[in-house]
Amino acid sequence: MAMMTVRNIPDEIHSALKARAKRHNRSAEAEMRAILEEAILPKTRIQMGDALAELGRKIGLTNDDLTALDQARTTTPAEPMEFE
């Protein structure tokens, strides 16, 4: 796992971080990891499966449509490309 050093943090920010960590029963370091994770990987990010399901609902895709797509799909493996 990577390590990071943050320099020149103002005293008031450091104090606020420690107070926030105490409220959450964590160390200041654990609190900083939680803050970074929340900022970089928000819980509201779009999940690909959810986005595709929503798209299917918007265009009115039905189970019958999916069955037709499955039946039309070829099961023959693709031939590898040859480069000469």
N, C-alpha and C positions, 0 to 999 in steps of 0.2 A: 504494500500500500504506500502511496506517495506521502511525503511530508511537506509542510509549507510553513514558512515563517512570515509573519506580518509585522512590519516595523512601524514605528512612529504612530502608534494608536493614541489619540488624545486621552488624557486621564478620565474625562467624563464618559467617553465611550467604553473604556475598559471597566469603569465602575458600573455602568449600566449593564454591560455584558455579564459581569459577576452577579449582579442583582437578579438579572433574568435567569441565569443558570441556577441560582439558589431557589427561585420560585418553581423551577422545573425539576428540582432535586438532581441536578447534573453538575459536573465540573464545568469550568469556563471553556475548556477545550471541547468537551462533548456538546456544549451549547453552540459553540461556533460551528462545529460539524453539522448540527441540526439546522442552523440558520443557512449555511451554504447549500445543504441538500434541498431545503425548501425553496430557496431562490433559484437553483439551477434545475431541479427536477420537481416542478410544482405538481400537486395531485390533480390539477385540472388539465394536465396535458392530454392531448387526444391520443387514444389508443387506436391502432390501425384496424383491429377487428370491429371496434365500436363505430369507427368512421365508415367502414364498408357496409355494416349492417344498416346504419342510418341512410346511406346512399341507396341501398336496396329498397328500404321503406319509402324513400322519397319518390323513386321512379316506379313504384308499384310492383316490384319483383315478387313473384309468388313461388311457392314450393313446386308448382307445375313447371314454371320457367327453369328452376334449378334442375329438375328431373330431365327436362329436354336438353339442357346443356350437358349434363352427365352422359346422356345417351349419345350425343353428337361427338363427345370427346373420343379421340382415338387412343387406344391402349398400346399401339405399336410403338416401341422405343424409337427415338430419333436416331438416324444414322450419324456417326461422327463425321465432322467436316474433314475434307482432305485438302491439304495445301501442297501445291506442286511448285 
